[in-house]
Amino acid sequence: MDILNYLIAPYLSYSWQQILLEFIAAIFGLLSVYFSAKKNIWVYPTGIISTTIYVYILYHFGLWGDMLINFYYTSMSIYGWIKWAKSSEDHIHVEVSHATKREWKICAVLFVLSIALVTLVYYYKPYINNGFSMIGIILDLSHLDWANYMDILTTSIFLAGMWLMAEKKVESWWFWIIGDLICIPMMIYKELGITAVQYIVFTIISIQGYIDWTKSIKEKKKNKSNQLY
């Protein structure tokens, strides 16, 4: 009961518009993860609605890393939508596969670049918050707390996962599951209870998505093997 009160308490000071926006973003976020588990192209239009709303919400709360990753999600969703549409025979569902060594190398590069970029954004955050003025500002990372560092980490995890998802790789679910588990306590700490609950559901759907995608690959290999005999 105390946990429930802790989740609800921050919303008493929010406007009904803020609560409604977060609720809509969470619903479309859940739909997006559900469709991705089903290898359904609707993962992208529903995801774009969710991430676009979260860009606004997270900007309002000053969560720059989360805001950047949602901006990236929106851009990558457009890329993924086009790529999935081109590779889908029925324009709805796609075939999935395992990541190659080359794709793992690209993931590693994306992860490191993301760490550097988001850290740089946090480094300049005092300057940005001060209306882009250096008056009375010292640029360093001393203002970061544990949630900010976790924000940098999860941003990089999700960035790599989003790219793998666009490439239709089953390993993308590893990144989603790890990132979701980290985000649950983070969102509670940031007083975004609706989003915290969303990440709990994300974790469950992501585990099921990984199981379904893995099963799909095994069935495809089995069917090919049967066709040879």
Order of alpha helices (4+ residues) and beta strands (2+ residues): alpha-alpha-alpha-alpha-alpha-alpha-alpha-alpha-alpha
